[in-house]
Structures are given as C-alpha cells and as structure tokens.
Amino acid sequence: MPREWIDRSGDMEVLARVVETGSFSAAGRLLDLTPSAVSRIIARLEARLGVRLLIRTTRALTLTPEGAAYHRSALRILRDLGETEQAVMDQAAPRGRLRVSASLGFGRMYVVPLLGGFLERYPEVLVDLSLSDAMVDLIGGQADVGIRVGPMADSSLTARKLGESDRVVVASPAYLARRGEPGTPEDLAEHNCIGFNFRRMRQGWPFRRDGLEFELAVSGGVEVNSGDAAVQLARDGVGVARVGRYVVADDIAAGRLVPLLEAFNPGEREPFHAVFMGGVQTPARVRVFVDYLVGALAGTANAASPVKEKATPANGASPGSPRP
C-alpha cells in the first residue's frame, strides 16, 4: 500500500490540531510531537496536494481558501472515522450512551426500578432515559430503544415483547358520588371523560356488548398528553379515564379508583415491546439492555402480565401510537 494512503488520516489530524490550537508547538504537545515534526507533516501535506494550506507569520497561522476547504473535509472524515471505530468497539463490549424512550407509566413503574441492577452489571453504559408518551423516531436516530404499548406497525425495526395488559375505565369514589356511576357505555355521554391530545389508533373508547365490539365517541373538559396525567385527574375526581390496567392496579386495590363498565370491557390485551434497530450492527449496549428487560420482566407477576416465555425477535415492527 502506498505510504501516502497510510499517512492521510494522520496528516488530517495534525492539520486539525494546528488549526484548533493556533500554533505548531501547541499542536505538537497534544499529539506528542515536536514543533519541527508538525511543520514537516504540514509541509509534506501541502507538497502532496500542490497547494498552500496555511499562511504562517510571526503573529498567527491563517488558513488559505484551499486550506479552509480541506480543513472542513478533514474534520468530517475524522468524525466519521471516529464514529465508525466506536461502532465497531461497541459490538465487542457494552459501553457508551444508550438513549431509551419509554411511556411515562411503563417507564416509571418498570424501567426505572431496573436501572440500578443494569448499571451495576454494565458500568460502562450511560443510560439516557426519556419518559414521555410522545412518539420518537428510532429510524431517524432520536433514540436507541423505544418502549411502547400497543400493536406494532410494519417497519424495518425489530421488537422484543416484554408483556401485555388490558385497559380499564376508572373514576374516583368522590366523582361517582357526585355524578353517579355509568351503567352502560352510552351513559358516558353525561360524564366528563378525560381525553388524550396526541395521535391515537382509536379516536373513541372500545366496548363489547353481546359478543360484538363497538367504538363510542366520548368527550370532556380536559385532554392530556400522558397516562399519568389522566390517572392523576381521575384520582382528583375531575372525570373518567381509560388507561392501561397496570397503571392503576395499585389505585384500584387501595380504593382510590373504581373500575367501571367491566361487563362491557372488550378485554383486549395490548402488548409491551422494546423496539430498536436490529441486525448485525446492533450495538452491544442495545442488545444487553433489551435482554435485561426481557429477563427481568419475565419473572415478575403484576397487572402488566409480563411474558413468561422467552421473548423472540419480531422483525418489521415499529412503536406505533403511544398508548398510556
């Protein structure tokens, strides 16, 4: 291989350090080179390119127009090289920043309590956790792992099933004492139903009567962007909410919330999935985190009904709509 091919990335690094520090001596200290060695490398680079890159005076170093163009390209190439090397290293050992997005309810109840054990096992991983019921674009690079509730839409992503739960309509005892308890789904027209202000697969609330499912439009005086907010409003007696049963299991058991219209509950089970970019280039930090979630939740018995069997990859999945 010609010597100039071997030296190119090193020459770019030297030029970048010279521009960054403003002098040959300072760049040499960063690179463990003498000022004369730095000067020879820059001269060799200029000779190879056939143009002057730097104007050297006793006061300062200034990039020529050709030097500025080469410097911009060199920074991009060095950045790409660094990212490529980091990606390769990530395949071998779990390390680096892991960006995780989870809905508020599920994240608070199931992800946050597991982080201590995960970080103890993988101390080189930095977990960057965002809890929000808003959607994130995994393909666009907004997160490494997304944890969402509901059916998966087709995409190039991979999903691992963590568990499943049904949904329940609830209200507080104080609200029911004031407004009365609905006996049929149609009675909800007389109640303040707490809605969501984000995109959803269903606009109404589903019910089942005589074996047939139907969807009922509901309305009220407040819309929120998270299941946690809806639950808090229901606890405070503001209105009626429909949320995942796992979110309100403790409130129902303690009597803070009352399940409503259970005879009309369609009983559909909504799955929880960890969704990520799969394939041979999946970083180790993503693989071990998803494996850790599957293993930890598979042994837990609660209202979310985590899966008992070993979860298997499901290709062609995306987070779909957030379902608190």
N, C-alpha and C positions, 0 to 999 in steps of 0.2 A: 504494500500500500504506500503511495507517495507520502513523503513526510508532511507536505502541506495539508493533507486531509487530516492527519493526526493532530496537528497543532491548531486547527482553526478555532475550535471551541475555546482552547486556552488563550489564544490571541484575543478573542472576543471578550473573555473575562477580564483580561488585562486592560483593554481599552475601556470597558465599562467602569472598572475601578479607578482608572485615571480620571475619567470624566466626573465620577462621583466625588472623589476627594480633591480634585483640582491640582494635583501635583504627582510627579513620578515617585518622589520619596514616600509620600503618604500611601499611595497605591502599593508600593513595594512592601511597606510594613504590614499591610493587610494580607498580602499574598506571600509573605516570607521571601521576598526577592530584593536584590539591591537596586537602587535607582538606575544604575547603569544597565542592569539586566532588563528592567522595564523599558528603558529607552531603546535597547536593541530590539525588543519584541515589537514595539510600535514601528520602528524603522523597517523591520522585516515585513510587517503587515502592510505598510504604505508601499513598499517596493513590490510586493506581490500584487497589490491592487492597482498600482500605477497612478495613484493619486495621493495628495497630501490630506491627511485626516485632521491633524492638529496644527495650529499655529502657536509656536512656543515663544514666549517673550520672558523677560526677567520678572514681569509682574503677574502674568496669568497664562493659562492654557485656554485656547478657544477652538471650538470645532469649526472646520470649514463646512460649507454646504454638503460636500460629499461625505465628510466625516459625520455630520448630523444624521444623514440618511442611513449610513452604515451603522451608527450607534443605535438608532431606533430598531433596525432589523436585528442587531445583535442582542438587544435586550429581550425582544420577542423570542428569539431562538433559545437563549439561555433559560428563559422562563419555561418554554415548552420542554426543554431538556430536563429541567428540574422536576416538572410535574410528571414526566414520563418515568424518571428514576424513582420518584416517590410512589407512583402506582405500582411499579414492579416490586419495590420493597414491601408494599402493603400486602402483596399476595403471600408473602412468606410469614409475616408476623402481624398480629393485630396492633395497629398503632395509628395515631393521628386523630383528627377531628371527625366525629361521627354525628351528622346532623339528623335528628329524629323529630318527626312531626306526628303528634297524636291529638285526638279529640280531647277536650277538657275532662270529660267524665272518665273515660277509659284511662287517660294518662294519669290523672290524679289517683285513681283507685288501684291501677295495676302496673303502670310503668314506673312511676316514681318510687314505689316501695322496693322495686327490684334493682334500682341503680346502684345501691351500695354494694350488693353482692357481686354485680357485674364488674364494677370498677376495682373491687378487691382482686378479682380473678384476672382482669386485664388492665393493669395500671398504666399502660402506655396509650390507652384510648381516652380521648377527651369527648365526653358526650355533650352535645349541643342540643338541648331539648326545647322544643317549642310546643306549647299546648294551646290549640285553637281548633274550633270546629270549622274554620275556613279551609278551603282546599289548597293544596300546594302542588306545584308542577314538578314531579320527580324527574320526568324526562328532560325538563328544562334545567335541572340541576338545583332546584330550590331546597331539596332535602335528599338524604341518602336512603332513609327508611321512612315510610308513611304508614301509620296505623289507623285504619278506618273501619267503620261499621257499615254493613250493607252489602248487597250483591256487587260483584266485580264486573266492570265493563271490559270488553276486549281491548287489548293494547299489547305493546311489546314488553310490558313489565312482568315480574314474577311475584306470586303471592304465596305466603305460608299461612295457613289457617291457625288462629290462636284459640278460638272458642266461638260461642254463639249465645244469643239471648233473644227473648221476645220483648215486646213493648207493652206498656200498660198506661191506661188513663188514670190520673190521680188528682185528688184535691185534698185540701186540709179539712179537718173536722170543723174549724171555725167557718170556713167558706160554705160548707154544706149546711151548717146550722143556719146560716144567713140566707142562702139561696135555694136550699133543697137539693136532694140527690137526684140526678137524672135516672129515669127508669129505662129509657130506650135511647139509642143514638140520636134520634130526631130531637130529643129534649135538649140536646146541646145547643140548639138554636137560641135558647133562653139563657145561656151561660156565657161567661167571659172566658173564651178559650185562648190560651197563650200560644202564639204562633212563632214561626221562625222566619227571619228576614233574608236567608240565603237560599241558593238554588237547591231544590229537592226533587227527588224522583217522583214523589207524590205530592200533590197540592192539598189534598184532603186527608181525612183520617179513615183508615180502612176498618170495616166491621164485617161480621158474618151473622146471617140470620137464616135459619132453616137450610143450612149447608151451602148457602150462596153468599159470596163475598160482594160487598159494595163499598163505595167510597163516598164519604159525606163531607161536604164543604163546611168548614167551621170558621168562626170569626171572633174577634175580641178587641180589647183596647190596647194590647201591647204585643210587640214582636221583638224577639231577641236573637242573638247570634250564637248562643251556646245552650246546651242541655243543662249545664249547671245553673245558668241564669233562670231558665224555665222552672227548674226544681225549686230554686230559692223563692221565686214568685209564688209558686204553688204552696210552699210551706207558710209563706206570709199571708195566705188567704186571698191573694189577688185574683186567682182564677183556676181553671182546669188545664192540666198539661198532659201531653202524651210523650213519654220518653222511654228509653231503654229500662227494662226492669232492674238490671244490675245497678243503675244509677240510684234508684230509690228503694232498694231492698231493705236497707237499714232503717229508712224513714217509715216504711210500711210496718216493719217489725216493731218499731218503737211507738207506733200510733200517730206519728206526726203527719202522715199522709194516708189516705184511704183509697184503695183501688176501686175503680168504677167500671160499670158495664162489662164485667168479666164474662157474662153469659154471651156477649156479642164479640168478644176478643177473637180475632182470626187465628191467633196463636202462631203466627209465622215466626220462624227462627231466623234471626239476622246474624250472619257470621262476622267475626272479627278477623281481619287479615293484617299481616305485616307485608307491605308491598315495597319492592325495590327493583333496581336494575340488575337482572340476573346475568348468567353466563360466566365464562372462564375468567373474565376480567373483574368480577365482583371482588372488591377489596376484602381482605380478611376481617377487618373490623365490622363490616356489614354482616358477613356470614356468621361470625361468632355471636353477634348481638341477636340476630334473628333466632339462631339455635338456642340461645339462652332464654329468650322469651317463650319459645315453644316448650322447652323443657320445664321452665318454672311454672307456667300457667297450666300445663297438662296435669300437674299434681295438685291443683287447687280446686276445692269444691265450694262453689258460691253461686250467686244468682246469674253470673255471666256464663256459667256452664262451659268452662274451658275444655277443649277437646281432650279425651282420654287416650286416644290412639295417637300413634306417631303421625305428625302432620307431614304431608308430602308437597313438593313444589307444584304450583299450578301455573303453567305458562299462560301468557296472554291475559294478564289481569291488571287493573288499574284501580285507584282508590274509589272511583265513583263519587256519589254525592255524600257529604258528611251527614251522619245520622246520629244525633246525640242520644 
